[in-house]
Amino acid sequence: AYVAVAMTSDASPISKNIVVTEEKPVDLEFSFPITVVSGRILLDDGTPFADPQAVGQVALVSGNNPDAILTTLFPLDAAGRFSRTTAEGEYRVSLRTLPIDYSIHSMTSAGTDLLMDTLKVTTAGPVNIEVRLAKRTSSTGIKVGGRLLDAMTGKPVAGQSVFLCCQDRG
């Protein structure tokens, strides 16, 4: 016996037992609601960003499941490109690390400003994201400070990373 498992659009599993014999061919069809999400990190004038590894990774944070926040990380290649298949849904796009001398000039996909709106991924076709970085001209701006404390002991936690994301503004 062979067990085939498929997922419905609401992510609930459907199981079906299939008996495979030599006399009867088996015709199975699987469908997964995914698409390719890809993009590139550029400078604000459209030229390649010289050190894409300084950005680390691009993150897609799910926005359509109130019970879980899921993050998909996209590693960057040497040319600042990223790509992978992703499930349908709404996502916030962010950079895991931003070089201190740069700010995000724009982040777009098919005319959508991803700094202000979510990325909507469907199976209608591939999604392309363009992130443009600009050299900072001044050091003025918003500064965030604080300490990371252990919830149980109240003591500082060493060696941890903090990732801040403004859900209302990207």
LUMVOMAR-594048 format. One record per atom (N, C-alpha, C, O): residue in one letter; chain; x, y negated, z negated. Coordinates in nm, 2 decimals. Each point is the difference from the previous one (the first is absolute). Layout:
 aa ch      x      y      z
  A  A      X      Y      Z
...
REM end
This chain:
 aa ch      x      y      z
  A  A   0.08   0.12   0.00
  A  A  -0.08  -0.12   0.00
  A  A   0.09  -0.12   0.00
  A  A   0.11   0.00  -0.06
  Y  A  -0.16  -0.11   0.12
  Y  A   0.07  -0.12   0.01
  Y  A  -0.09  -0.11  -0.06
  Y  A  -0.12   0.00   0.04
  V  A   0.17  -0.08  -0.12
  V  A  -0.08  -0.11  -0.06
  V  A   0.04  -0.13   0.07
  V  A   0.12  -0.04  -0.01
  A  A  -0.22  -0.03   0.07
  A  A   0.03  -0.13   0.06
  A  A  -0.06  -0.11  -0.09
  A  A  -0.11   0.02  -0.05
  V  A   0.18  -0.12   0.02
  V  A  -0.05  -0.11  -0.08
  V  A   0.01  -0.13   0.08
  V  A   0.10  -0.03   0.06
  A  A  -0.21  -0.04  -0.06
  A  A  -0.01  -0.13   0.07
  A  A  -0.05  -0.10  -0.10
  A  A  -0.06   0.03  -0.10
  M  A   0.09  -0.16   0.13
  M  A  -0.05  -0.10  -0.09
  M  A  -0.10  -0.08   0.08
  M  A   0.01  -0.03   0.11
  T  A  -0.12  -0.01  -0.18
  T  A  -0.10  -0.09   0.05
  T  A   0.04  -0.14  -0.01
  T  A   0.10  -0.03  -0.07
  S  A  -0.17  -0.06   0.13
  S  A   0.04  -0.14  -0.01
  S  A   0.00  -0.06  -0.14
  S  A   0.07  -0.10  -0.03
  D  A  -0.14   0.16  -0.06
  D  A   0.00  -0.04  -0.14
  D  A   0.10   0.08  -0.09
  D  A   0.00  -0.01  -0.12
  A  A   0.09   0.08   0.19
  A  A   0.11   0.07  -0.06
  A  A  -0.04   0.12  -0.08
  A  A   0.08   0.05  -0.09
  S  A  -0.20   0.00   0.11
  S  A  -0.04   0.12  -0.08
  S  A   0.03   0.12   0.09
  S  A  -0.03   0.00   0.12
  P  A   0.09   0.11  -0.18
  P  A   0.05   0.11   0.08
  P  A  -0.12   0.09   0.04
  P  A  -0.10   0.01  -0.07
  I  A   0.12   0.05   0.19
  I  A  -0.10   0.10   0.05
  I  A   0.08   0.12   0.03
  I  A   0.11   0.00   0.07
  S  A  -0.15   0.11  -0.13
  S  A   0.07   0.13   0.02
  S  A  -0.08   0.09   0.09
  S  A  -0.12   0.01  -0.01
  K  A   0.19   0.07   0.09
  K  A  -0.07   0.10   0.08
  K  A   0.09   0.12   0.02
  K  A   0.12  -0.02   0.04
  N  A  -0.17   0.14  -0.07
  N  A   0.07   0.12   0.02
  N  A  -0.01   0.05   0.14
  N  A  -0.12   0.00   0.05
  I  A   0.23   0.03   0.02
  I  A  -0.01   0.05   0.14
  I  A   0.08   0.13   0.00
  I  A   0.11   0.01  -0.05
  V  A  -0.18   0.10   0.10
  V  A   0.07   0.13   0.02
  V  A   0.07   0.00   0.13
  V  A  -0.07  -0.02   0.11
  V  A   0.20   0.04  -0.11
  V  A   0.07   0.01   0.13
  V  A   0.03   0.14   0.03
  V  A   0.06   0.08  -0.08
  T  A  -0.10  -0.04   0.20
  T  A   0.03   0.14   0.05
  T  A   0.07  -0.01   0.14
  T  A  -0.01  -0.11   0.06
  E  A   0.06   0.22  -0.02
  E  A   0.07   0.00   0.13
  E  A  -0.11  -0.01   0.12
  E  A   0.04  -0.04   0.11
  E  A  -0.16   0.09  -0.14
  E  A  -0.10   0.01   0.11
  E  A  -0.06  -0.14   0.03
  E  A  -0.05  -0.02   0.11
  K  A   0.04  -0.07  -0.21
  K  A  -0.08  -0.12   0.02
  K  A   0.09  -0.12  -0.02
  K  A   0.06  -0.02  -0.11
  P  A  -0.04  -0.07   0.22
  P  A   0.08  -0.12  -0.02
  P  A  -0.07  -0.09  -0.10
  P  A  -0.13  -0.01  -0.01
  V  A   0.21  -0.07  -0.06
  V  A  -0.06  -0.10  -0.09
  V  A   0.03  -0.14   0.05
  V  A   0.11  -0.04   0.04
  D  A  -0.22  -0.04  -0.03
  D  A   0.01  -0.13   0.05
  D  A  -0.03  -0.10  -0.12
  D  A  -0.11  -0.01  -0.05
  L  A   0.22  -0.06   0.01
  L  A  -0.01  -0.09  -0.12
  L  A   0.03  -0.14   0.05
  L  A   0.08  -0.02   0.09
  E  A  -0.15  -0.08  -0.15
  E  A   0.03  -0.14   0.03
  E  A   0.01  -0.07  -0.13
  E  A  -0.08   0.01  -0.09
  F  A   0.19  -0.08   0.08
  F  A   0.03  -0.08  -0.12
  F  A   0.00  -0.15   0.04
  F  A   0.05  -0.04   0.11
  S  A  -0.10  -0.04  -0.19
  S  A   0.00  -0.15   0.02
  S  A   0.03  -0.07  -0.13
  S  A  -0.06   0.03  -0.10
  F  A   0.16  -0.12   0.11
  F  A   0.04  -0.08  -0.12
  F  A  -0.01  -0.15   0.03
  F  A   0.05  -0.04   0.11
  P  A  -0.12  -0.03  -0.19
  P  A  -0.02  -0.15   0.02
  P  A   0.13  -0.08  -0.03
  P  A   0.00  -0.07  -0.10
  I  A   0.10   0.08   0.19
  I  A   0.12  -0.07  -0.02
  I  A   0.04  -0.07   0.12
  I  A  -0.06   0.02   0.11
  T  A   0.15  -0.12  -0.12
  T  A   0.05  -0.07   0.11
  T  A   0.14  -0.04  -0.03
  T  A   0.05   0.00  -0.11
  V  A   0.02  -0.05   0.21
  V  A   0.14  -0.04  -0.01
  V  A   0.00  -0.15  -0.04
  V  A  -0.06  -0.08   0.07
  V  A   0.13   0.05  -0.18
  V  A   0.02  -0.14  -0.04
  V  A   0.15  -0.02   0.02
  V  A   0.08   0.07  -0.06
  S  A  -0.05  -0.18   0.13
  S  A   0.14  -0.03   0.02
  S  A   0.02  -0.15   0.00
  S  A  -0.09  -0.08   0.00
  G  A   0.22   0.04   0.00
  G  A   0.02  -0.14   0.00
  G  A   0.15  -0.03   0.00
  G  A   0.08   0.08   0.02
  R  A  -0.05  -0.21  -0.04
  R  A   0.14  -0.05   0.00
  R  A   0.01  -0.12  -0.08
  R  A  -0.09  -0.08  -0.01
  I  A   0.21   0.07  -0.05
  I  A   0.04  -0.12  -0.08
  I  A   0.08  -0.09   0.09
  I  A   0.10   0.04   0.06
  L  A  -0.14  -0.17  -0.04
  L  A   0.07  -0.09   0.08
  L  A   0.02  -0.13  -0.07
  L  A  -0.05  -0.02  -0.11
  L  A   0.13  -0.07   0.17
  L  A   0.02  -0.13  -0.05
  L  A  -0.12  -0.09   0.05
  L  A  -0.07   0.05   0.09
  D  A   0.05  -0.16  -0.15
  D  A  -0.12  -0.08   0.04
  D  A   0.00  -0.04   0.14
  D  A  -0.11  -0.03   0.06
  D  A   0.23   0.02   0.01
  D  A   0.00  -0.03   0.14
  D  A  -0.02   0.12   0.09
  D  A   0.01  -0.01   0.13
  G  A  -0.03   0.13  -0.18
  G  A  -0.02   0.12   0.08
  G  A   0.13   0.08   0.02
  G  A  -0.01   0.11   0.06
  T  A   0.12  -0.16  -0.10
  T  A   0.13   0.08   0.02
  T  A   0.01   0.10  -0.11
  T  A  -0.06  -0.01  -0.11
  P  A   0.14   0.12   0.13
  P  A   0.01   0.10  -0.10
  P  A   0.06  -0.05  -0.13
  P  A   0.09  -0.09   0.00
  F  A  -0.14   0.15  -0.11
  F  A   0.05  -0.04  -0.13
  F  A   0.14   0.08  -0.02
  F  A   0.00   0.12   0.02
  A  A   0.10  -0.19  -0.05
  A  A   0.14   0.06   0.00
  A  A   0.02   0.11  -0.10
  A  A   0.07   0.10   0.02
  D  A  -0.14  -0.10  -0.14
  D  A   0.02   0.10  -0.10
  D  A  -0.13   0.06  -0.05
  D  A  -0.04  -0.03  -0.11
  P  A  -0.03   0.11   0.19
  P  A  -0.13   0.06  -0.04
  P  A   0.01   0.09  -0.12
  P  A  -0.10   0.01  -0.07
  Q  A   0.22   0.04   0.04
  Q  A   0.01   0.09  -0.11
  Q  A  -0.01  -0.08  -0.13
  Q  A  -0.03   0.06  -0.11
  A  A   0.05  -0.19   0.11
  A  A  -0.02  -0.08  -0.12
  A  A  -0.14  -0.01  -0.04
  A  A  -0.03  -0.03  -0.11
  V  A  -0.06   0.05   0.21
  V  A  -0.15   0.00  -0.03
  V  A  -0.04   0.13  -0.07
  V  A  -0.10   0.00  -0.07
  G  A   0.18   0.10   0.09
  G  A  -0.03   0.13  -0.06
  G  A  -0.11   0.08   0.08
  G  A   0.04   0.08   0.08
  Q  A  -0.16  -0.11  -0.11
  Q  A  -0.11   0.08   0.06
  Q  A  -0.12  -0.09   0.01
  Q  A  -0.02  -0.10  -0.07
  V  A  -0.07   0.13   0.16
  V  A  -0.13  -0.06   0.01
  V  A  -0.10   0.09  -0.07
  V  A   0.01   0.12   0.01
  A  A  -0.10  -0.18  -0.09
  A  A  -0.10   0.08  -0.08
  A  A  -0.14  -0.03   0.05
  A  A  -0.04  -0.11   0.02
  L  A  -0.04   0.22  -0.01
  L  A  -0.14  -0.01   0.03
  L  A  -0.07   0.04  -0.13
  L  A   0.02   0.12  -0.04
  V  A  -0.09  -0.20  -0.02
  V  A  -0.07   0.03  -0.13
  V  A  -0.15   0.01   0.03
  V  A  -0.06  -0.09   0.06
  S  A   0.00   0.21  -0.09
  S  A  -0.14   0.02   0.03
  S  A  -0.09  -0.10  -0.07
  S  A   0.03  -0.03  -0.12
  G  A  -0.14  -0.01   0.18
  G  A  -0.09  -0.09  -0.06
  G  A  -0.14   0.05   0.00
  G  A  -0.09  -0.07  -0.04
  N  A   0.07   0.19   0.09
  N  A  -0.14   0.05   0.02
  N  A  -0.04   0.10  -0.10
  N  A  -0.11   0.06   0.01
  N  A   0.19  -0.02  -0.11
  N  A  -0.03   0.10  -0.10
  N  A   0.02  -0.07  -0.14
  N  A   0.11  -0.02  -0.05
  P  A  -0.23  -0.01  -0.02
  P  A   0.02  -0.07  -0.12
  P  A   0.05   0.09  -0.12
  P  A   0.04  -0.05  -0.10
  D  A  -0.03   0.18   0.13
  D  A   0.05   0.09  -0.11
  D  A   0.15   0.02   0.01
  D  A   0.06   0.06  -0.09
  A  A   0.00  -0.09   0.20
  A  A   0.14   0.02   0.01
  A  A   0.06  -0.10   0.09
  A  A  -0.06  -0.05   0.10
  I  A   0.18   0.01  -0.13
  I  A   0.08  -0.09   0.09
  I  A   0.11   0.09   0.05
  I  A   0.09   0.04  -0.07
  L  A  -0.09  -0.02   0.20
  L  A   0.10   0.08   0.07
  L  A   0.08  -0.08   0.09
  L  A  -0.04  -0.09   0.07
  T  A   0.17   0.11  -0.08
  T  A   0.10  -0.08   0.08
  T  A   0.07   0.10   0.10
  T  A   0.05   0.10  -0.04
  T  A  -0.04  -0.14   0.16
  T  A   0.07   0.07   0.10
  T  A   0.12  -0.09   0.04
  T  A  -0.01  -0.12   0.03
  L  A   0.13   0.17  -0.04
  L  A   0.12  -0.07   0.02
  L  A   0.06   0.03   0.14
  L  A   0.00   0.12   0.04
  F  A   0.04  -0.22   0.04
  F  A   0.05   0.01   0.13
  F  A   0.15  -0.04   0.00
  F  A   0.03  -0.12  -0.02
  P  A   0.06   0.21   0.03
  P  A   0.14  -0.04   0.01
  P  A   0.03  -0.07   0.13
  P  A  -0.07   0.02   0.10
  L  A   0.17  -0.11  -0.10
  L  A   0.03  -0.08   0.11
  L  A   0.13   0.06   0.07
  L  A   0.09   0.05  -0.07
  D  A  -0.09  -0.05   0.20
  D  A   0.12   0.04   0.07
  D  A   0.10  -0.12   0.01
  D  A  -0.03  -0.11  -0.05
  A  A   0.14   0.13   0.12
  A  A   0.10  -0.10   0.01
  A  A  -0.05  -0.12   0.08
  A  A   0.06  -0.11  -0.01
  A  A  -0.16   0.12   0.09
  A  A  -0.05  -0.11   0.08
  A  A  -0.12  -0.07  -0.07
  A  A  -0.06  -0.09   0.06
  G  A   0.02   0.14  -0.18
  G  A  -0.11  -0.06  -0.08
  G  A  -0.13   0.05   0.04
  G  A  -0.11  -0.06  -0.03
  R  A   0.10   0.18   0.10
  R  A  -0.12   0.06   0.04
  R  A  -0.05   0.10  -0.10
  R  A   0.08   0.06  -0.07
  F  A  -0.21  -0.04   0.06
  F  A  -0.05   0.11  -0.09
  F  A  -0.12   0.06   0.07
  F  A  -0.07  -0.06   0.09
  S  A   0.04   0.19  -0.12
  S  A  -0.11   0.07   0.06
  S  A  -0.03   0.12  -0.07
  S  A   0.09   0.07  -0.05
  R  A  -0.23  -0.04   0.04
  R  A  -0.04   0.13  -0.06
  R  A  -0.15   0.01   0.02
  R  A  -0.07  -0.10   0.02
  T  A   0.02   0.22  -0.03
  T  A  -0.15   0.02   0.01
  T  A  -0.06  -0.03  -0.14
  T  A   0.06   0.02  -0.10
  T  A  -0.18  -0.08   0.11
  T  A  -0.07  -0.04  -0.12
  T  A  -0.14   0.03   0.01
  T  A  -0.06   0.00   0.11
  A  A  -0.01   0.03  -0.22
  A  A  -0.14   0.03   0.00
  A  A  -0.08  -0.13   0.02
  A  A   0.05  -0.11  -0.03
  E  A  -0.17   0.13   0.08
  E  A  -0.09  -0.12   0.02
  E  A  -0.02  -0.06  -0.14
  E  A   0.00   0.06  -0.10
  G  A  -0.03  -0.19   0.11
  G  A  -0.03  -0.08  -0.13
  G  A   0.04  -0.14   0.01
  G  A   0.05  -0.05   0.10
  E  A  -0.06  -0.02  -0.21
  E  A   0.04  -0.14  -0.02
  E  A   0.13   0.00  -0.08
  E  A   0.00   0.07  -0.11
  Y  A   0.09  -0.15   0.15
  Y  A   0.13   0.00  -0.07
  Y  A   0.05  -0.15  -0.02
  Y  A  -0.03  -0.08   0.08
  R  A   0.11   0.06  -0.18
  R  A   0.07  -0.12  -0.02
  R  A   0.15   0.03   0.05
  R  A   0.05   0.11  -0.04
  V  A   0.01  -0.20   0.11
  V  A   0.14   0.02   0.05
  V  A   0.09  -0.09  -0.08
  V  A  -0.03  -0.11  -0.02
  S  A   0.14   0.17  -0.03
  S  A   0.10  -0.08  -0.07
  S  A   0.14   0.06   0.03
  S  A   0.01   0.11   0.05
  L  A   0.09  -0.19  -0.09
  L  A   0.14   0.04   0.01
  L  A   0.04   0.04  -0.14
  L  A  -0.03  -0.08  -0.09
  R  A   0.10   0.19   0.08
  R  A   0.05   0.04  -0.13
  R  A   0.11  -0.09  -0.06
  R  A   0.00  -0.02  -0.12
  T  A   0.08  -0.03   0.21
  T  A   0.11  -0.09  -0.05
  T  A   0.01  -0.12   0.10
  T  A  -0.02   0.03   0.12
  L  A   0.03  -0.14  -0.16
  L  A   0.02  -0.12   0.09
  L  A   0.13  -0.07  -0.04
  L  A   0.02  -0.04  -0.11
  P  A   0.07   0.03   0.21
  P  A   0.13  -0.06  -0.03
  P  A  -0.03  -0.14  -0.06
  P  A  -0.09  -0.07   0.05
  I  A   0.17   0.03  -0.15
  I  A  -0.02  -0.12  -0.07
  I  A   0.00  -0.13   0.08
  I  A  -0.06  -0.10  -0.03
  D  A   0.14   0.11   0.14
  D  A   0.01  -0.12   0.09
  D  A  -0.11  -0.01   0.10
  D  A   0.00  -0.09   0.08
  Y  A  -0.10   0.18  -0.08
  Y  A  -0.11   0.00   0.10
  Y  A  -0.14   0.00  -0.07
  Y  A  -0.01   0.04  -0.11
  S  A  -0.08  -0.08   0.19
  S  A  -0.14   0.01  -0.04
  S  A  -0.08   0.06   0.12
  S  A   0.05   0.00   0.11
  I  A  -0.17   0.04  -0.13
  I  A  -0.08   0.06   0.11
  I  A  -0.07  -0.12   0.07
  I  A  -0.07  -0.08  -0.06
  H  A   0.11   0.06   0.18
  H  A  -0.06  -0.10   0.09
  H  A  -0.14   0.04   0.05
  H  A  -0.09  -0.08  -0.01
  S  A   0.08   0.20   0.05
  S  A  -0.13   0.05   0.05
  S  A   0.00   0.16  -0.01
  S  A   0.10   0.06   0.01
  M  A  -0.22  -0.01  -0.01
  M  A  -0.02   0.15   0.00
  M  A  -0.13   0.02   0.07
  M  A  -0.11  -0.03  -0.05
  T  A   0.11   0.08   0.18
  T  A  -0.12   0.01   0.08
  T  A  -0.01   0.14   0.06
  T  A   0.09   0.08   0.02
  S  A  -0.22  -0.05   0.02
  S  A  -0.03   0.12   0.08
  S  A  -0.12  -0.03   0.08
  S  A  -0.11  -0.03  -0.06
  A  A   0.12   0.03   0.19
  A  A  -0.11  -0.02   0.09
  A  A  -0.07  -0.13  -0.03
  A  A  -0.13   0.00   0.00
  G  A   0.20  -0.11  -0.03
  G  A  -0.06  -0.13  -0.03
  G  A  -0.05  -0.01  -0.15
  G  A  -0.05  -0.11  -0.03
  T  A   0.06   0.21  -0.05
  T  A  -0.04  -0.01  -0.14
  T  A   0.12  -0.04  -0.08
  T  A   0.10   0.05   0.01
  D  A  -0.13  -0.16  -0.10
  D  A   0.10  -0.05  -0.09
  D  A   0.01   0.10  -0.12
  D  A  -0.09  -0.01  -0.08
  L  A   0.19   0.09   0.07
  L  A   0.00   0.10  -0.11
  L  A   0.05  -0.06  -0.13
  L  A   0.00   0.07  -0.10
  L  A   0.03  -0.20   0.10
  L  A   0.03  -0.07  -0.13
  L  A  -0.13  -0.03  -0.07
  L  A  -0.01  -0.02  -0.12
  M  A  -0.10   0.00   0.20
  M  A  -0.13  -0.04  -0.05
  M  A  -0.10   0.11   0.01
  M  A  -0.10  -0.01  -0.07
  D  A   0.12   0.11   0.15
  D  A  -0.11   0.10   0.02
  D  A   0.07   0.14   0.00
  D  A   0.12   0.02   0.00
  T  A  -0.21   0.08  -0.01
  T  A   0.05   0.14  -0.01
  T  A   0.02   0.05   0.15
  T  A  -0.05  -0.05   0.09
  L  A   0.13   0.16  -0.09
  L  A   0.03   0.07   0.13
  L  A  -0.11   0.11   0.01
  L  A  -0.01   0.08  -0.09
  K  A  -0.06  -0.08   0.20
  K  A  -0.11   0.10   0.02
  K  A   0.06   0.11   0.10
  K  A   0.02  -0.03   0.11
  V  A   0.00   0.15  -0.16
  V  A   0.05   0.11   0.08
  V  A  -0.11   0.09   0.04
  V  A  -0.07   0.05  -0.09
  T  A   0.05  -0.03   0.22
  T  A  -0.10   0.09   0.05
  T  A   0.06   0.09   0.10
  T  A   0.12  -0.02   0.04
  T  A  -0.19   0.12   0.01
  T  A   0.05   0.09   0.10
  T  A  -0.02  -0.05   0.14
  T  A   0.03   0.07   0.09
  A  A  -0.07  -0.20  -0.08
  A  A  -0.02  -0.06   0.13
  A  A   0.12  -0.02   0.08
  A  A   0.00   0.00   0.12
  G  A   0.12   0.00  -0.18
  G  A   0.12  -0.02   0.07
  G  A   0.11  -0.03  -0.10
  G  A  -0.02  -0.03  -0.12
  P  A   0.15   0.03   0.17
  P  A   0.11  -0.04  -0.09
  P  A  -0.01  -0.14  -0.05
  P  A  -0.06  -0.09   0.06
  V  A   0.13   0.07  -0.18
  V  A   0.00  -0.13  -0.06
  V  A   0.14  -0.05   0.00
  V  A   0.10   0.07  -0.03
  N  A  -0.08  -0.20   0.07
  N  A   0.14  -0.06   0.00
  N  A   0.00  -0.12  -0.09
  N  A  -0.09  -0.09   0.01
  I  A   0.19   0.09  -0.10
  I  A   0.01  -0.11  -0.09
  I  A   0.13  -0.08   0.03
  I  A   0.10   0.06   0.03
  E  A  -0.11  -0.19  -0.03
  E  A   0.12  -0.08   0.02
  E  A   0.02  -0.09  -0.13
  E  A  -0.09  -0.07  -0.04
  V  A   0.21   0.09  -0.02
  V  A   0.03  -0.08  -0.12
  V  A   0.12  -0.09   0.04
  V  A   0.10   0.04   0.05
  R  A  -0.13  -0.17  -0.07
  R  A   0.11  -0.10   0.03
  R  A   0.05  -0.07  -0.13
  R  A  -0.08  -0.04  -0.08
  L  A   0.21   0.04   0.07
  L  A   0.06  -0.06  -0.12
  L  A   0.07  -0.13   0.04
  L  A   0.05  -0.01   0.11
  A  A  -0.06  -0.08  -0.20
  A  A   0.07  -0.13   0.02
  A  A   0.10  -0.03  -0.11
  A  A  -0.02   0.04  -0.12
  K  A   0.13  -0.10   0.16
  K  A   0.10  -0.04  -0.10
  K  A  -0.05  -0.11  -0.09
  K  A  -0.07  -0.09   0.05
  R  A   0.08   0.11  -0.18
  R  A  -0.05  -0.10  -0.09
  R  A   0.08  -0.13   0.01
  R  A   0.13   0.00   0.02
  T  A  -0.20  -0.11  -0.02
  T  A   0.07  -0.13   0.02
  T  A   0.02  -0.07  -0.14
  T  A   0.08  -0.09  -0.01
  S  A  -0.15   0.14  -0.09
  S  A   0.02  -0.06  -0.13
  S  A  -0.03   0.11  -0.10
  S  A  -0.06   0.10   0.03
  S  A   0.11  -0.12  -0.15
  S  A  -0.02   0.10  -0.11
  S  A  -0.12  -0.03  -0.08
  S  A  -0.03   0.07  -0.10
  T  A  -0.05  -0.18   0.13
  T  A  -0.12  -0.03  -0.08
  T  A  -0.11   0.10   0.04
  T  A   0.00   0.05   0.11
  G  A  -0.09  -0.03  -0.20
  G  A  -0.11   0.09   0.02
  G  A  -0.04   0.07  -0.13
  G  A   0.03  -0.05  -0.11
  I  A  -0.10   0.15   0.12
  I  A  -0.05   0.07  -0.11
  I  A   0.10   0.10  -0.05
  I  A   0.06   0.07   0.07
  K  A  -0.04  -0.07  -0.20
  K  A   0.09   0.09  -0.07
  K  A  -0.08   0.09  -0.10
  K  A  -0.09  -0.05  -0.07
  V  A   0.12   0.18   0.07
  V  A  -0.07   0.09  -0.09
  V  A   0.11   0.05  -0.09
  V  A   0.11   0.04   0.04
  G  A  -0.14  -0.04  -0.17
  G  A   0.09   0.06  -0.10
  G  A  -0.08   0.09  -0.10
  G  A  -0.12  -0.01  -0.01
  G  A   0.19   0.09  -0.06
  G  A  -0.06   0.08  -0.10
  G  A   0.09   0.11  -0.04
  G  A   0.12   0.01   0.04
  R  A  -0.18   0.08  -0.13
  R  A   0.08   0.11  -0.04
  R  A  -0.09   0.13   0.01
  R  A  -0.12  -0.01  -0.01
  L  A   0.18   0.12   0.05
  L  A  -0.06   0.13   0.01
  L  A   0.01   0.07  -0.13
  L  A   0.11   0.03  -0.04
  L  A  -0.23   0.00  -0.02
  L  A   0.01   0.07  -0.14
  L  A  -0.07   0.13   0.01
  L  A  -0.10   0.02   0.08
  D  A   0.15   0.08  -0.16
  D  A  -0.07   0.13  -0.01
  D  A  -0.13  -0.02  -0.08
  D  A   0.00  -0.07  -0.10
  A  A  -0.11   0.13   0.15
  A  A  -0.13  -0.02  -0.05
  A  A  -0.01   0.06  -0.14
  A  A  -0.07  -0.05  -0.09
  M  A   0.15   0.16   0.06
  M  A  -0.01   0.07  -0.13
  M  A   0.08  -0.07  -0.10
  M  A  -0.04  -0.02  -0.12
  T  A   0.17  -0.01   0.15
  T  A   0.09  -0.05  -0.10
  T  A   0.01  -0.16   0.00
  T  A   0.04  -0.05  -0.10
  G  A  -0.08  -0.01   0.21
  G  A   0.02  -0.15   0.01
  G  A   0.14  -0.04   0.02
  G  A   0.03  -0.12   0.00
  K  A   0.06   0.21   0.03
  K  A   0.14  -0.03   0.02
  K  A   0.03  -0.01   0.15
  K  A  -0.07   0.05   0.08
  P  A   0.17  -0.13  -0.04
  P  A   0.03  -0.02   0.14
  P  A   0.03   0.13   0.06
  P  A   0.06   0.09  -0.06
  V  A  -0.09  -0.08   0.19
  V  A   0.02   0.12   0.08
  V  A   0.12  -0.03   0.10
  V  A  -0.01  -0.10   0.07
  A  A   0.11   0.19  -0.08
  A  A   0.12  -0.03   0.09
  A  A  -0.02   0.08   0.13
  A  A  -0.06   0.11   0.00
  G  A   0.12  -0.17   0.11
  G  A   0.01   0.08   0.12
  G  A  -0.13   0.01   0.08
  G  A  -0.01   0.09   0.08
  Q  A  -0.09  -0.17  -0.10
  Q  A  -0.13   0.02   0.07
  Q  A  -0.01  -0.12   0.10
  Q  A   0.05  -0.10  -0.02
  S  A  -0.13   0.13   0.12
  S  A  -0.03  -0.10   0.10
  S  A  -0.14  -0.05  -0.02
  S  A  -0.09   0.07  -0.04
  V  A   0.07  -0.20   0.07
  V  A  -0.13  -0.06  -0.01
  V  A  -0.04  -0.05   0.14
  V  A   0.08  -0.06   0.07
  F  A  -0.20   0.10  -0.03
  F  A  -0.05  -0.04   0.13
  F  A  -0.13  -0.08  -0.02
  F  A  -0.10   0.05  -0.05
  L  A   0.11  -0.18   0.09
  L  A  -0.11  -0.09  -0.01
  L  A  -0.07  -0.01   0.13
  L  A   0.06  -0.02   0.11
  C  A  -0.19   0.02  -0.11
  C  A  -0.08  -0.01   0.12
  C  A  -0.13  -0.08  -0.03
  C  A  -0.07   0.04  -0.09
  C  A   0.05  -0.14   0.16
  C  A  -0.12  -0.09  -0.02
  C  A  -0.11   0.06   0.09
  C  A   0.00  -0.03   0.12
  Q  A  -0.09   0.10  -0.17
  Q  A  -0.10   0.07   0.08
  Q  A  -0.09  -0.10   0.07
  Q  A  -0.05   0.03   0.11
  D  A   0.03  -0.15  -0.17
  D  A  -0.09  -0.10   0.07
  D  A   0.07  -0.07   0.11
  D  A  -0.07  -0.06   0.09
  R  A   0.20   0.05  -0.09
  R  A   0.07  -0.08   0.10
  R  A   0.10   0.09   0.09
  R  A   0.08  -0.06   0.07
  G  A  -0.07   0.19  -0.09
  G  A   0.09   0.08   0.07
  G  A   0.13   0.02  -0.08
  G  A   0.09   0.06   0.05
REM end
